[in-house]
Amino acid sequence: MISKLIKFVILTRFSKPYLAFLGGVALLYTIPAVIAPHTNNDIGFLTFYKYYVTGTLTFLFIMSVLTGGLAVTESDRQYLFTLPLKKRDLVLALYVMQFIGFGISILFFYGWFLPYINIPAYLLLIDTILLSLFLTSLTILATFMDLKSRVIFSLILSLLNLLALLNIPISPVIAFIGSQFYDSLFLIFISLITITISISKLDKIEFELTRTIIRASSSIYSESKSFVGLKPIQSVYKLNYNTLFFQGRINLGGSTRYSTARIRMSRMIIFPLIFSLIYLIVAILNNKYMLSIQIAINIVLAYIIFGLSFATLSNERLWLSITSLPSYIYLKHLFISKMLSILTLISPFIIANFILYLIGNTSALISLIIEIAIFPSMSIIYTYLYSHASPIQVIEDITPNIQFNLRQLFIVLLSYSVLGIVIGAFYYIPFLILIIILINGFSLYIVLNKNISMNLVNRLVERGFV
């Protein structure tokens, strides 16, 4: 019975090609990690990896909490949860489904590093599985948190991760930086706690979901905005510049539901302010490996922008938007407002790099150029490409009926362009110039071309946007 239940739950969420692809990715990254000697002594690479994995896992933890949620559909509430099933079997099936949908996604972010890390293969596999279970549990717990609790919890996790940079062993990230078993103890400890709590939440899934839906419904009005007296274009900028949208499914290359979290810029800016200040202090005190650190930071920033771009249109109500303004004008100002929002979000790092350049750090100039001349325009391109590949409109519903399929993973392949763009720009100036010209030229073409906007609207309507 339990095997049939797990199969039913999985196949109602994921298509078979999607599952085959995830299995292939897991093997592609796991086999080289097992057979690799794990004796890399390249200090520059290891420094880059240390900051990259810290930044990436911090990003994953934040996104898991802010946009995480159960892949529970409306039909589950009306049918599956009413069946006379053993609670233990249902909990196990939901957790396995959640693990497939989210836990495996970490391989897309750092799986290609696994063969080059100086950690024994057996310990590396244990840590990776524990991390997957930890992130899976975070997405379950996030379902039952309000926005304020999510922000506070994600801030605490971020601060814990930063302790890894100081080699303090009370951080889940230290397991992927150290090389001894005791470095994994905190990850084991925190994973067991979150798994236990998340399972207890799943054990009361019907009650917890009902309470969450009531809380979400009652909170809609407390977060309402007033656009009285504003012209249509002014309203577009007020909403989209001051509010950041996170779309959980595509942002993380494998999250567990299609849902958006809307966070005011005034709240979200706290995170880049803290991290940019730490980055500035570290760079001033010790700039021996600053190039590796700057590459890692910019890759993480690019991933964040990559994720934010996909939520741009996910919460749009086309009937309201394109009746208030001509569609091409509306989309033009929507793209520009989001570009300015991205620029504001990363502005603390822009200021930090400008200060570093003034005091003689020449590589900070490359970071400065990338963050000003590439990242904002890149968000327009990613939004446009995603809208054509697999756009999803998120209605205000905690339990949507959506199956994840292989086509949606096209976005995961796009994410690898982030690595090539950032690393190539740092090491080859002609490439940096070429990328600036191409990205800004293409984004300008998207914004100014009326036919592009009309085709995009038609594409969204074809995919069920209302």
N, C-alpha and C positions, 0 to 999 in steps of 0.2 A: 504493500500500500504506500509506504513512504517513498519508494522509488518512482511510482506512478505520479504521486503528488509533486515531487521535485521536478520530474519531466514536464508535467502540465504547467507548473508555475514558470519554468524557464522558457518553454516554447511559446507561451503567451506573451512573453516580454521580448524575446530575441529570435530573429530569424536564424535558420540553420547556417546559411553562408556567414552570417555575423559571428556565430559561435565557432565555426571552422577557422575564420580569420584570427580570432582571439587565441585559439589554441595554437595556430601556427606561429603567431607572434611570441607566445610564451615559450615555445620550443626554440625559436630562433635566438632568443636572448639567454635562455637557461643553459642550453648545451655548451656554447662557448664559455660560459661562466664556470661550468663544472670542469672542463678540460684545461682551462687556462692555468698557467703556473702561478699567477698572482704575485709576481716579484718585480713590479714596476718601481724604479727608483728615480724617475724623472720628477725633480722637485717642482718645476714649473707646472707640469700637468697635475700633480697631486695638490698643489695650491689652488689651481683653477677648479679642480674637482671639489675640494673642500668647500669653497664658497658657492660653487654651483649647486651642489647637493643640499647645502644649507638653505640657499635661497629658494630652490625648486620645491623642497619638501615643506618649507614654510608657506609657500604659495599654495601647495596642495592642501595643507592643513586648513589654511584660511578659507579656501574655496569649498572644502569639504563641509566646513561648519556653516558658511554663509549661504551656500546653494545646495547643500545636501538634502536628501529626502528619500523616502521609500518609493520603490517602483510598484506601488499599490494602485490598481485601477478601480474605476467606479464599479465595474462588474465584480471585483473581488469583494467589495463591501456589500453588494446586493446578493451575491451568490456564494462565493468561496467561503466567506466567513460565517455563513449560515449553515454550512454542512456539518454533520456530526463527526468532525475530524478530531484526532488526538491533538491536543495543544502542542505537545512536543514535536509532532511531525510537521505541523504548520509553521512553527517557529524555525525549525531546521530548514524547511523549504524556502522560506522568506530570506533567511540569512545566506543560504547558498546562492540564491538569485541575486541578492545584493552584492555578494562577493564577486560574482561574474560580471555584473554591470559596472562595478566601480573598482574593486580591489586590483584587478589585473591592469588597470589603466596606468599604474605607476611605472610599468615597464616602458611605456611610450616616452616617459620623461627622462629616465636615467638608465634604462636597460642596456643601452649600448656601452655604458661605462663598466658594466659588471666584470668583464674579463680583465680589466686593467687596474682593479682595486686591490690593494695589498691586504686582503682579508681572506682567510682560508675558505675554500669553496663551500664546505659544509655549513660554516657559520654564516656566510653570505646568503645562502639559500634560506636558512632559518630566519635571519633578519628580514629578508625580503617578504617571506610569508607572513611574519609577524606584523610588518609594516602594512601589508595589504589588509590583514584582519583589523588592524588599528584604524585605518582609513575607512574601511567598510563600516566599522562600529561608529565612527564619527558621523557618517552620513545618516545613520539610523537615529542617533541621539539628536542630530540637528533638526530632524522632523518635528520633535516635540519641544523645541526651544522657540521663544519669541525673539524678535530681532535684536533687542538690547542684550539678551543673554548670549546670542551668537557672536556679537561684536566683542563682548568682554571675554568670552571663552577663546575666540580666535586670537585676541591680543595676548592672552596668557600663553597659549601655545607658541606664538611667535617669539615671545621673550625666552621661553624655554629652549627653543631651537637655537637662538643666538648664543646661548651658553656653550654650545658645541664649538664655536669659534675660539672660545677661551679654554677648550679642552676640559670643561667641567662635566663630569659624568652624570648629570641629572637632566639630560636632554635626550629625546628619542633619536635625534640625528647622530649622536655620538657613536651609535652602533655602526654607522656607515663611514666613519672617519677613523676610529680606532681599529686595532687589529687583534684585540684580545677578547676573550669571552666575557670578562667583567664589563666591557664597554656596552654589551648588549643587555645588561641586567635591567637598566631603566626602561628600555623598550619592552622587555618581557613583562615588567611590572605594570606599566601603563596600559599595555595591550590587554592583559588579563582583566584589569579594572574596567576598561571600556567595553570589552566583549561581554563581561558579566552584566553590566548595566544595560547594554543594548539588548541582550537576550531577555532580560527582565521586562524591558519595554515592549518587545515583540510578544511576550507572553500575555500582555494586556493590550494587544494591538487595536481591538475594536474600540475600547474605552479611550485609549490615547489618541487615536485618529479623530474620534468624535470631538474630543476636547480641543484638539489642534484646529479642526475646521471651524468650531465656534469661535475660538480666539482669533483666527485669521479673518473671519467674517466681521467680527466686531472691531478689528483694527483697521479695516479699510478706511473708515471715516476719520479716524484719528490722524491718518497720514494724508488727508486730502489737501489739495493745493487750490489756491484761488487764482484765476486768470481774468478776473473782472477788470475791465478798462484796458486790457492789452490787445494789440492787434494780433492777427494769426501768427505772423512770423515771430513776434516777440514772445508769444506763448510757446512756440517750438523751442526757442532758445532757453526760456526759463525752465522748462521741464527737462530738456535733454542735456543742458550744460550743468545744471545743479544736481542732477540725479544720475547715479551710476547704476546700470542694469547688469546683473549677472545671470547668465543662463546656465543652469547646472549641467545639463546633458552634454552639450558640446564644449563648454569651457574646459572640461577636464578630460576630454577624449574617452569617456567611458563612465560618466556619472550615471545616476540611477533614476532620474525622472526629468521630464521637461518642465522646468519651473523657473521663474525668475525671482531674484531678490533685488529690491530697489533700495539703495542706500544713498543718503544725501552726501554730496561732495564734502561738506563740512565735517562729516564723521570719518569718511574714508581717507581723507588727506592725512589723518593722524599716522597711519601706517608708513607712508613714504617719508613723512617728516622724521619719524624715529629712526628708520633704517638709513636714510641719507645722512643723518647726524652721526650715527655709528660709523658709516662708511667714511665720512670726512675725518673723523678722529683717528680711525685706523690708518688712513692714507697719510695723515700728517705725522703720526708717530713712527710708522714703518712702511715705507713705499718700495720695499725690495721686490715684492711680487705683485705690484700694482696692476700690471697689464693683465695678468691672469684673473685678478679680482674684478677688474673693470669689465672684462669679457663676460665673466659669470654673471655679474649684476645686470648687464645689458640684455643677456639672454633671458634672465628671469623677467625683466621688465617687458621684453618683447612677448613672452608667453602671456603675461597679464593683459597686455594690449590685444593680443590674439584672442584671448577669451572674452574680453569685454566687447569686442567687435561683433561677436555672434549674437549678443543679446540686444543689439541696437533695434532690430525690427521684430523681435520675437513677441513683444508686448504691444505692438501697434494694432489699432483698430482702423482698418483702411477706410471703412465707410465714413468715419468721423474725420480722418486725416485728409483724405483727398476730396472731401466735399467742402472743407474749410479753405483750401488752397488748391490751385492746379497741382497735379501730382508731381510734375517735374520740379516745380518751385519748392514744394513741400520737402521732397527728398533731398534737394540741394541743400537747403538750410538744416535739415536733419543731419546730413553728413558733416557739414561744417561745424554745427554745434557739438557733435560728438568728437570731432577732431580737436576742438578747443578744450573740451572736457579732458581728453587724454593728455593734452599739453599741460593743463593745470595739475593733473594728478602726478605727473612725473617731474613737475617743476622743482621740487626740493632736490632731486638728483641733478638737474640742470644747474641749479645754483651751486651745489657742492662741487661739481666738476669745473665750473667757472672759477671758483675760489682756488681749487687745486691747480688749475692752469696758470693763474696769476702768481702762484708761489713757486712755479717752475716745473710742474708735472706735465710733460708734453703729451703723454698718452691720454690725459683727461680731455684734451682738445678733440680727439676722435670721438670719445664718449659724448661730448657736448654736441658735436655735429650730428651724430646718429640720433640723439634724443630730440633734437630740434628739427632736423631736416628729413628724417626717415620715419620715425615712429608715428607721429600724428597722421601723416598721409597714408601710412601702411594700414591704419585702422579702416580707412575708407575702402581700400582694395579688398581686405579680408571680409568686410561686411557685404560687399557686392558679390564676391565669389561664393560666400556661404548662402546668400539669398537665392542664388541660382542652383546650388548643389543640393541642399536639403533644408529648406526653411521650415521652421516649426512655429506656429502661432500658439502662444500660451494663454489660454483663457484662465480667468480667476477660478481655478479648480484644483483642489489638493490632490485629486485622484484622476488624472486624465487617462484616456484609453489610447495608448500609443505603443507600437512595437518598434524596437530598435533594429535597424537593418544595416546591411553592409554598405549601402550607398552613403549613409551618414558618416562612416569612417573615412570618407574622402577628406574630411576636415583634419583628421589625424595626420594624414600625409602632408597636408598643407603646413602643419606645425613644424615639420623638419626644415622648411624654408627659413624659419627663424634662426636656426643654428648657422646655416650657410651665410645668411645676410650679415649677421653680427660678427662672426669669426672672420669672414672674408674682408669686411670693412676695416677691421683693426690691422690686418696684416698686408693689405694691398690697396694703396691709395687710389689707383685708377679704378679699381673695383668699387670703392666707396663712392667715387664721383659718378660712375655709371649707374649704380643703384639709386643714388639721389635723383638723377635725371629720369630714370625709368619709373620709379615709384611716384614721384611728384607729377610727372607727365601723365601717367595712367590715371592717378587719382583726380587730376584736374579734368581729364577727359570724361571721367565718370560723373563728376559734379556738374559740368557745363553742357553735356550732351543730352538734349531733350529726348531723343529716341532711346537712349540707355535707360533713362528714368521710366519712360512709358513701358518699355519691355520688362523692366523689373517689377513694376506694379502688376502687369499682366501675369507674370510668373507667380507672384504671391497669391493672386486671385485663383490661379489654376491649382495651387497647392492648398486651397481651402481657407485662405485668409478672409475674414469678414470685417 
